[in-house]
C-alpha cells in the first residue's frame, strides 16, 4: 500500500522507509536528531513540511492530478 510518511527531522527515511512510500524529510543541520519531544530549533524541520507539500504528496501517491474530497 502506498503511503505518505512525514518524518520531519526525527529519523532519516533510509532507516525505516519503504521505496513505495513518499517520504517527507527536512534536511537541516540538526536533522536527524532522534528527539521525539524536545527540540532546540522550535521544530523547524516539521514547519518546513507545509500542508501544501503534504497535500501534493498525497495527490501524487494517489496517482491523480486532482483530489476531490467526499463528504
KAWOGI-V323863 format. One record per residue. N is the residue number from 1. RES is the residue in one letter. SS is DSSP state (H for helix, E for strand, C for the rest). PSI is psi in whole degrees, -180 to 180 (none if undefined). BURIAL is + if it has 24 or more other ideal C-beta (glycine too) atoms within 12 Angstrom, else -. Layout:
N	RES	SS	PSI	BURIAL
N	RES	SS	PSI	BURIAL
This chain:
1	X	C	133	-
2	X	C	149	-
3	X	C	156	-
4	X	E	118	+
5	X	E	125	+
6	X	E	103	+
7	X	E	-28	+
8	X	E	-120	+
9	X	C	11	+
10	X	C	-51	+
11	X	C	147	-
12	X	C	138	-
13	X	H	-26	+
14	X	H	-10	-
15	X	H	-27	-
16	X	H	0	-
17	X	C	158	-
18	X	C	147	-
19	X	C	-28	-
20	X	C	-11	-
21	X	C	151	-
22	X	E	123	+
23	X	E	119	+
24	X	E	113	+
25	X	E	138	+
26	X	C	117	+
27	X	C	98	-
28	X	C	169	+
29	X	C	-32	-
30	X	C	-3	-
31	X	C	148	+
32	X	C	142	-
33	X	C	-31	+
34	X	C	3	-
35	X	C	117	-
36	X	C	-30	-
37	X	C	-30	-
38	X	C	139	-
39	X	C	122	-
40	X	C	-8	-
41	X	C	25	-
42	X	C	38	-
43	X	C	39	-
44	X	H	-36	-
45	X	H	-33	+
46	X	H	-38	+
47	X	H	-28	-
48	X	C	-18	+
49	X	C	91	+
50	X	C	162	-
51	X	H	-35	-
52	X	H	-39	-
53	X	H	-44	-
54	X	H	-46	+
55	X	H	-44	-
56	X	H	-38	-
57	X	H	-40	+
58	X	H	-45	-
59	X	H	-42	-
60	X	H	-41	-
61	X	H	-31	-
62	X	H	-16	-
63	X	C	22	-
64	X	C	158	-
65	X	C	-21	-
66	X	C	132	-
67	X	C	132	-
68	X	C	116	-
69	X	C	145	-
70	X	C	137	-
71	X	C	none	-
